[in-house]
Amino acid sequence: MRAILQRVTQASVKVEGRVVGAIDHGVLILLGVTHDDTPAQADWLAAKIAGLRIFRAADGASHFDRSLREVAGAALVVSQFTLYGEARKGRRPDFTRAAKPDVAEPLIDYFCEQLRRQGVRVETGVFGADMAVALVNDGPVTLILDAPA
């Protein structure tokens, strides 16, 4: 599993012009799944994101002192098969490394549930939909996280 994690002051996702998920203070997570990803990797990634110290200290002195749980932040999770796109050859990306929907969707749902079990409020986009994502990146802070194989 691969996640692009962005610290945000607000983020939302629309499908067909309607807001389907929105958060204020927290993280936007663009989440991709490849063929051999497992629930154990989703467990690891959810725990990592919930505990990762990427938020400012209460006194504002440090930009990386508190976790998502500690700041009572929320997560907006958006499925993103293009995170496994390969664009080194040719002019059109190849997405064969991305898991098929029947594999990816249940694993993304499982990840969201594990993040909730970590004490994080989770909003989501709509799997497979054409989504419009809006965000205000805080910092900006953007990290790429790959779950260990």
N, CA, C and O of each residue as an XYZ file, in Angstrom:
596
protein
N       0.847     -1.178      0.000
C       0.000      0.000      0.000
C       0.884      1.231      0.000
O       1.962      1.253      0.595
N       0.409      2.228     -0.668
C       1.132      3.495     -0.766
C       0.166      4.622     -0.414
O      -0.975      4.659     -0.874
N       0.662      5.545      0.421
C      -0.157      6.687      0.806
C       0.624      7.972      0.578
O       1.809      8.066      0.898
N      -0.057      8.947      0.025
C       0.437     10.315      0.004
C      -0.336     11.004      1.120
O      -1.564     11.091      1.087
N       0.400     11.484      2.097
C      -0.185     12.057      3.301
C       0.071     13.561      3.282
O       1.219     13.997      3.203
N      -0.992     14.350      3.353
C      -0.849     15.800      3.341
C      -1.507     16.378      4.590
O      -2.689     16.147      4.845
N      -0.732     17.126      5.358
C      -1.296     17.811      6.517
C      -2.129     18.972      5.992
O      -1.649     19.763      5.180
N      -3.382     19.079      6.453
C      -4.288     20.090      5.912
C      -5.004     20.860      7.013
O      -5.184     20.375      8.130
N      -5.405     22.079      6.658
C      -6.301     22.830      7.534
C      -7.745     22.584      7.138
O      -8.666     22.803      7.925
N      -7.932     22.119      5.888
C      -9.248     21.677      5.425
C      -9.073     20.904      4.128
O      -8.141     21.145      3.361
N      -9.990     19.967      3.898
C      -9.987     19.195      2.661
C     -11.392     18.662      2.422
O     -12.147     18.405      3.360
N     -11.726     18.500      1.143
C     -13.041     17.957      0.798
C     -12.946     17.222     -0.525
O     -12.020     17.429     -1.308
N     -13.918     16.365     -0.755
C     -14.006     15.653     -2.026
C     -15.457     15.717     -2.492
O     -16.393     15.492     -1.725
N     -15.609     16.033     -3.781
C     -16.932     16.104     -4.403
C     -17.051     15.042     -5.480
O     -16.085     14.726     -6.174
N     -18.250     14.500     -5.607
C     -18.605     13.599     -6.696
C     -19.864     14.168     -7.331
O     -20.873     14.376     -6.658
N     -19.794     14.418     -8.633
C     -20.914     15.002     -9.378
C     -21.414     16.284     -8.710
O     -22.618     16.523     -8.624
N     -20.462     17.111     -8.234
C     -20.792     18.403     -7.654
C     -21.273     18.378     -6.220
O     -21.555     19.429     -5.645
N     -21.373     17.187     -5.625
C     -21.870     17.064     -4.252
C     -20.731     16.656     -3.331
O     -19.990     15.721     -3.635
N     -20.585     17.360     -2.192
C     -19.553     17.018     -1.217
C     -19.917     15.677     -0.582
O     -21.003     15.515     -0.025
N     -18.986     14.714     -0.677
C     -19.214     13.388     -0.096
C     -18.330     13.146      1.124
O     -18.575     12.213      1.889
N     -17.314     13.971      1.310
C     -16.445     13.872      2.472
C     -15.722     15.187      2.674
O     -15.281     15.819      1.714
N     -15.600     15.602      3.941
C     -14.916     16.860      4.238
C     -14.368     16.815      5.651
O     -14.979     16.240      6.551
N     -13.197     17.435      5.834
C     -12.602     17.555      7.153
C     -12.030     18.960      7.303
O     -11.825     19.685      6.329
N     -11.782     19.312      8.552
C     -11.018     20.521      8.825
C      -9.605     20.066      9.163
O      -8.980     19.387      8.347
N      -9.102     20.395     10.277
C      -7.737     20.075     10.716
C      -7.461     18.573     10.678
O      -8.180     17.793     11.302
N      -6.417     18.165      9.947
C      -6.067     16.750      9.890
C      -5.193     16.412      8.705
O      -4.269     17.152      8.367
N      -5.496     15.271      8.067
C      -4.701     14.812      6.932
C      -5.600     14.361      5.782
O      -6.659     13.766      5.982
N      -5.141     14.665      4.587
C      -5.710     14.092      3.374
C      -4.804     12.917      3.030
O      -3.585     13.070      2.954
N      -5.401     11.742      2.823
C      -4.645     10.549      2.491
C      -5.089     10.059      1.122
O      -6.220      9.605      0.951
N      -4.185     10.157      0.145
C      -4.414      9.541     -1.158
C      -3.848      8.142     -1.027
O      -2.661      7.986     -0.740
N      -4.676      7.107     -1.231
C      -4.297      5.736     -0.907
C      -4.371      4.834     -2.129
O      -5.408      4.736     -2.785
N      -3.250      4.176     -2.424
C      -3.175      3.239     -3.542
C      -2.893      1.832     -3.057
O      -2.224      1.629     -2.044
N      -3.416      0.857     -3.799
C      -3.248     -0.558     -3.467
C      -2.661     -1.271     -4.679
O      -3.079     -1.045     -5.814
N      -1.684     -2.138     -4.417
C      -1.130     -2.970     -5.468
C      -1.545     -4.425     -5.239
O      -2.169     -4.734     -4.224
N      -1.208     -5.311     -6.160
C      -1.736     -6.681     -6.184
C      -1.486     -7.505     -4.931
O      -2.374     -8.237     -4.493
N      -0.307     -7.404     -4.350
C       0.031     -8.284     -3.231
C      -0.103     -7.617     -1.864
O       0.446     -8.121     -0.884
N      -0.812     -6.510     -1.777
C      -1.029     -5.863     -0.485
C      -1.959     -6.710      0.378
O      -2.809     -7.444     -0.125
N      -1.771     -6.587      1.701
C      -2.503     -7.423      2.659
C      -3.120     -6.575      3.761
O      -2.758     -5.410      3.927
N      -4.055     -7.155      4.516
C      -4.585     -6.446      5.684
C      -3.498     -6.078      6.696
O      -3.608     -5.046      7.359
N      -2.462     -6.891      6.828
C      -1.376     -6.560      7.760
C      -0.703     -5.244      7.358
O      -0.313     -4.460      8.223
N      -0.566     -4.999      6.065
C       0.018     -3.739      5.614
C      -0.925     -2.572      5.901
O      -0.481     -1.478      6.247
N      -2.220     -2.810      5.756
C      -3.198     -1.769      6.083
C      -3.158     -1.460      7.576
O      -3.263     -0.299      7.971
N      -3.005     -2.492      8.410
C      -2.882     -2.291      9.858
C      -1.680     -1.408     10.166
O      -1.780     -0.445     10.926
N      -0.527     -1.754      9.555
C       0.705     -1.008      9.793
C       0.550      0.451      9.373
O       0.929      1.363     10.107
N      -0.013      0.658      8.180
C      -0.157      2.004      7.645
C      -1.108      2.843      8.493
O      -0.835      4.017      8.739
N      -2.215      2.265      8.943
C      -3.164      2.993      9.786
C      -2.513      3.401     11.112
O      -2.664      4.540     11.552
N      -1.796      2.478     11.742
C      -1.123      2.790     13.006
C      -0.036      3.844     12.794
O       0.123      4.748     13.614
N       0.700      3.728     11.708
C       1.769      4.683     11.398
C       1.204      6.087     11.224
O       1.727      7.046     11.792
N       0.145      6.207     10.445
C      -0.445      7.522     10.174
C      -1.046      8.125     11.436
O      -0.878      9.319     11.686
N      -1.743      7.323     12.237
C      -2.372      7.834     13.456
C      -1.338      8.334     14.462
O      -1.602      9.281     15.203
N      -0.156      7.701     14.494
C       0.846      8.056     15.480
C       1.995      8.920     14.993
O       2.839      9.340     15.784
N       2.033      9.189     13.682
C       3.135      9.955     13.102
C       3.110     11.403     13.594
O       2.078     12.069     13.512
N       4.224     11.882     14.095
C       4.302     13.233     14.661
C       4.562     14.235     13.545
O       5.708     14.504     13.183
N       3.478     14.782     13.008
C       3.581     15.742     11.903
C       2.841     17.053     12.177
O       2.724     17.901     11.293
N       2.341     17.216     13.414
C       1.595     18.427     13.749
C       2.382     19.284     14.732
O       3.252     18.794     15.451
N       2.061     20.559     14.747
C       2.751     21.519     15.608
C       2.502     21.220     17.087
O       1.452     20.713     17.480
N       3.512     21.556     17.883
C       3.373     21.493     19.334
C       2.358     22.543     19.778
O       2.092     23.506     19.059
N       1.803     22.349     20.954
C       0.804     23.289     21.469
C       1.349     24.708     21.536
O       0.603     25.663     21.318
N       2.644     24.867     21.836
C       3.237     26.201     21.912
C       3.686     26.724     20.549
O       4.165     27.853     20.442
N       3.532     25.902     19.506
C       3.883     26.309     18.152
C       5.369     26.279     17.859
O       5.790     26.648     16.763
N       6.180     25.839     18.834
C       7.633     25.869     18.665
C       8.134     24.856     17.638
O       9.067     25.142     16.888
N       7.534     23.708     17.603
C       7.989     22.662     16.690
C       6.886     22.319     15.698
O       5.717     22.211     16.067
N       7.268     22.149     14.439
C       6.283     21.782     13.424
C       5.952     20.290     13.442
O       4.960     19.876     12.842
N       6.758     19.485     14.111
C       6.605     18.037     14.067
C       6.713     17.446     15.464
O       7.685     16.763     15.789
N       5.706     17.715     16.284
C       5.775     17.272     17.670
C       4.574     16.438     18.108
O       4.676     15.687     19.078
N       3.440     16.551     17.418
C       2.222     15.864     17.867
C       1.636     15.031     16.738
O       1.806     15.342     15.559
N       0.945     13.969     17.125
C       0.355     13.050     16.147
C      -1.087     13.449     15.816
O      -1.681     14.312     16.462
N      -1.615     12.805     14.811
C      -3.009     13.011     14.408
C      -3.941     12.736     15.580
O      -4.882     13.495     15.813
N      -3.690     11.657     16.321
C      -4.505     11.337     17.508
C      -4.387     12.445     18.550
O      -5.392     12.872     19.119
N      -3.167     12.912     18.803
C      -2.936     13.904     19.857
C      -3.601     15.242     19.566
O      -3.972     15.962     20.493
N      -3.755     15.580     18.301
C      -4.397     16.855     17.963
C      -5.880     16.684     17.656
O      -6.551     17.641     17.269
N      -6.397     15.453     17.831
C      -7.802     15.137     17.520
C      -8.145     15.532     16.086
O      -9.224     16.054     15.808
N      -7.194     15.268     15.179
C      -7.410     15.569     13.767
C      -8.206     14.481     13.079
O      -8.359     13.380     13.608
N      -8.705     14.789     11.915
C      -9.488     13.849     11.116
C      -8.694     13.454      9.871
O      -7.675     14.065      9.549
N      -9.172     12.437      9.187
C      -8.533     11.985      7.942
C      -9.583     11.917      6.845
O     -10.695     11.432      7.053
N      -9.211     12.407      5.686
C     -10.018     12.248      4.476
C      -9.253     11.280      3.587
O      -8.169     11.603      3.101
N      -9.815     10.089      3.372
C      -9.153      9.040      2.603
C      -9.767      8.987      1.208
O     -10.979      8.838      1.051
N      -8.902      9.111      0.195
C      -9.344      9.097     -1.197
C      -8.572      7.999     -1.926
O      -7.343      8.028     -1.980
N      -9.292      7.039     -2.481
C      -8.637      5.969     -3.240
C      -7.960      6.563     -4.471
O      -8.508      7.450     -5.126
N      -6.748      6.059     -4.782
C      -5.947      6.679     -5.830
C      -5.112      5.616     -6.543
O      -3.936      5.433     -6.229
N      -5.721      4.917     -7.503
C      -4.992      3.857     -8.206
C      -3.798      4.398     -8.980
O      -2.866      3.651     -9.276
N      -3.814      5.681     -9.312
C      -2.722      6.252    -10.098
C      -1.415      6.337     -9.321
O      -0.372      6.616     -9.913
N      -1.441      6.103     -8.008
C      -0.194      6.083     -7.241
C       0.707      4.930     -7.680
O       1.911      4.947     -7.423
N       0.128      3.939     -8.337
C       0.918      2.828     -8.864
C       1.082      2.914    -10.372
O       1.333      1.906    -11.032
N       0.941      4.107    -10.915
C       1.174      4.321    -12.334
C       2.662      4.316    -12.651
O       3.474      4.786    -11.854
N       3.009      3.793    -13.795
C       4.393      3.753    -14.262
C       4.467      4.600    -15.524
O       3.756      4.344    -16.496
N       5.333      5.614    -15.504
C       5.390      6.552    -16.629
C       6.806      6.727    -17.176
O       7.092      7.724    -17.839
N       7.692      5.769    -16.906
C       9.062      5.896    -17.402
C       9.160      5.665    -18.903
O      10.013      6.253    -19.569
N       8.296      4.819    -19.436
C       8.338      4.524    -20.868
C       7.099      5.118    -21.545
O       6.027      5.203    -20.946
N       7.267      5.517    -22.773
C       6.136      6.014    -23.552
C       5.576      7.313    -23.019
O       6.180      7.984    -22.182
N       4.404      7.648    -23.529
C       3.763      8.904    -23.143
C       2.493      8.685    -22.342
O       1.904      9.645    -21.845
N       2.065      7.442    -22.209
C       0.846      7.145    -21.466
C       1.211      6.295    -20.251
O       1.910      5.292    -20.399
N       0.751      6.673    -19.042
C       1.076      5.867    -17.862
C       0.480      4.457    -17.962
O      -0.577      4.240    -18.554
N       1.195      3.525    -17.366
C       0.766      2.128    -17.288
C       0.331      1.865    -15.843
O       1.087      2.141    -14.911
N      -0.854      1.347    -15.656
C      -1.392      1.147    -14.316
C      -1.500     -0.332    -13.943
O      -2.291     -0.690    -13.071
N      -0.716     -1.193    -14.591
C      -0.817     -2.633    -14.317
C      -0.386     -2.985    -12.896
O      -0.759     -4.048    -12.400
N       0.381     -2.138    -12.229
C       0.768     -2.415    -10.838
C      -0.348     -2.105     -9.848
O      -0.275     -2.521     -8.692
N      -1.368     -1.391    -10.273
C      -2.497     -1.086     -9.392
C      -3.404     -2.312     -9.288
O      -3.661     -2.995    -10.279
N      -3.881     -2.575     -8.081
C      -4.779     -3.705     -7.862
C      -6.108     -3.475     -8.566
O      -6.550     -2.338     -8.730
N      -6.735     -4.563     -8.978
C      -8.074     -4.501     -9.569
C      -9.065     -4.021     -8.505
O      -8.824     -4.209     -7.313
N     -10.169     -3.407     -8.917
C     -11.139     -2.882     -7.951
C     -11.644     -3.905     -6.933
O     -11.855     -3.560     -5.770
N     -11.844     -5.165     -7.353
C     -12.365     -6.159     -6.409
C     -11.360     -6.508     -5.310
O     -11.742     -7.059     -4.278
N     -10.097     -6.196     -5.518
C      -9.063     -6.374     -4.494
C      -8.858     -5.074     -3.723
O      -8.768     -5.085     -2.496
N      -8.784     -3.967     -4.435
C      -8.446     -2.679     -3.823
C      -9.549     -2.139     -2.913
O      -9.264     -1.686     -1.804
N     -10.781     -2.179     -3.359
C     -11.859     -1.548     -2.578
C     -12.000     -2.141     -1.177
O     -12.068     -1.381     -0.212
N     -12.049     -3.475     -1.024
C     -12.163     -4.010      0.342
C     -10.962     -3.665      1.222
O     -11.113     -3.468      2.428
N      -9.779     -3.593      0.630
C      -8.594     -3.271      1.416
C      -8.587     -1.806      1.839
O      -8.136     -1.480      2.937
N      -9.075     -0.935      0.991
C      -9.195      0.478      1.364
C     -10.241      0.641      2.470
O     -10.028      1.397      3.418
N     -11.358     -0.059      2.351
C     -12.371     -0.025      3.415
C     -11.790     -0.535      4.736
O     -12.041      0.036      5.797
N     -11.019     -1.607      4.655
C     -10.388     -2.179      5.838
C      -9.410     -1.174      6.464
O      -9.389     -1.007      7.683
N      -8.610     -0.515      5.640
C      -7.689      0.509      6.124
C      -8.456      1.606      6.880
O      -8.054      2.011      7.970
N      -9.549      2.076      6.297
C     -10.343      3.133      6.937
C     -10.855      2.673      8.296
O     -10.827      3.435      9.263
N     -11.325      1.426      8.373
C     -11.796      0.895      9.648
C     -10.664      0.817     10.667
O     -10.872      1.122     11.842
N      -9.482      0.417     10.241
C      -8.338      0.344     11.156
C      -7.928      1.733     11.628
O      -7.531      1.898     12.781
N      -8.018      2.718     10.770
C      -7.717      4.090     11.170
C      -8.740      4.575     12.196
O      -8.381      5.267     13.148
N      -9.997      4.221     12.008
C     -11.028      4.564     12.997
C     -10.726      3.901     14.338
O     -10.913      4.514     15.389
N     -10.263      2.662     14.307
C      -9.915      1.949     15.541
C      -8.736      2.594     16.252
O      -8.536      2.377     17.447
N      -7.963      3.376     15.536
C      -6.853      4.128     16.130
C      -7.356      5.425     16.777
O      -6.571      6.191     17.336
N      -8.664      5.662     16.695
C      -9.246      6.850     17.310
C      -9.344      8.057     16.399
O      -9.510      9.181     16.872
N      -9.244      7.834     15.090
C      -9.269      8.928     14.121
C     -10.635      8.980     13.441
O     -11.156      7.954     13.004
N     -11.211     10.179     13.354
C     -12.443     10.349     12.570
C     -12.055     10.283     11.102
O     -11.129     10.966     10.664
N     -12.777      9.450     10.336
C     -12.425      9.222      8.935
C     -13.598      9.573      8.030
O     -14.729      9.135      8.243
N     -13.297     10.373      7.019
C     -14.224     10.650      5.920
C     -13.600     10.027      4.673
O     -12.392      9.797      4.628
N     -14.422      9.755      3.665
C     -13.887      9.122      2.459
C     -14.476      9.740      1.199
O     -15.492     10.435      1.221
N     -13.785      9.451      0.099
C     -14.344      9.726     -1.211
C     -15.225      8.550     -1.596
O     -15.664      7.790     -0.732
N     -15.485      8.396     -2.886
C     -16.294      7.279     -3.398
C     -15.394      6.465     -4.308
O     -14.901      6.971     -5.316
N     -15.180      5.210     -3.958
C     -14.276      4.351     -4.714
C     -14.702      4.288     -6.184
O     -15.871      4.053     -6.490
N     -13.758      4.497     -7.072
C     -14.000      4.378     -8.505
C     -14.696      5.561     -9.161
O     -14.860      5.591    -10.380
N     -15.103      6.529     -8.359
C     -15.806      7.691     -8.909
C     -14.815      8.719     -9.444
O     -13.640      8.717     -9.079
N     -15.306      9.591    -10.308
C     -14.539     10.746    -10.758
C     -14.698     11.794     -9.659
O     -15.779     12.356     -9.487
N     -13.621     12.057     -8.915
C     -13.705     12.904     -7.734
C     -12.951     14.213     -7.946
O     -11.932     14.256     -8.636
N     -13.465     15.267     -7.346
C     -12.796     16.560     -7.309
C     -12.347     16.787     -5.871
O     -13.171     16.943     -4.970
N     -11.031     16.803     -5.665
C     -10.468     16.933     -4.328
C      -9.944     18.353     -4.150
O      -9.214     18.871     -4.995
N     -10.326     18.969     -3.040
C      -9.844     20.311     -2.707
C      -9.167     20.246     -1.349
O      -9.618     19.532     -0.454
N      -8.068     21.006     -1.199
C      -7.374     21.000      0.081
C      -6.616     22.290      0.280
O      -6.257     22.989     -0.668
N      -6.385     22.583      1.553
C      -5.464     23.634      1.937
C      -4.362     22.928      2.700
O      -4.547     22.522      3.848
N      -3.207     22.784      2.050
C      -2.070     22.074      2.623
C      -1.460     22.963      3.698
O      -1.187     24.140      3.463
N      -1.252     22.394      4.870
C      -0.737     23.121      6.021
C       0.761     22.905      6.130
O       1.212     21.799      6.427
N       1.522     23.941      5.896
C       2.973     23.845      6.029
C       3.702     24.423      4.822
O       4.302     25.490      4.950
N       3.684     23.797      3.695
C       3.021     22.529      3.378
C       3.822     21.325      3.908
O       5.053     21.328      3.931
N       3.081     20.318      4.324
C       3.675     19.054      4.759
C       3.057     17.958      3.918
O       1.846     17.740      3.966
N       3.883     17.267      3.146
C       3.449     16.161      2.294
C       4.468     15.038      2.416
O       5.664     15.252      2.221
N       3.991     13.837      2.741
C       4.860     12.670      2.897
C       4.372     11.513      2.035
O       3.173     11.366      1.799
N       5.302     10.701      1.573
C       4.969      9.466      0.850
C       5.278      8.315      1.795
O       6.401      8.194      2.286
N       4.289      7.472      2.050
C       4.471      6.316      2.924
C       4.170      5.036      2.152
O       3.101      4.899      1.558
N       5.111      4.105      2.164
C       4.918      2.793      1.581
C       4.914      1.782      2.710
O       5.853      1.730      3.505
N       3.855      0.973      2.786
C       3.808     -0.075      3.798
C       4.883     -1.106      3.480
O       5.099     -1.424      2.311
N       5.564     -1.638      4.501
C       6.583     -2.648      4.245
C       5.979     -3.904      3.628
O       4.856     -4.289      3.953
N       6.730     -4.532      2.738
C       6.240     -5.736      2.054
C       6.171     -6.903      2.997
O       5.781     -7.999      2.596
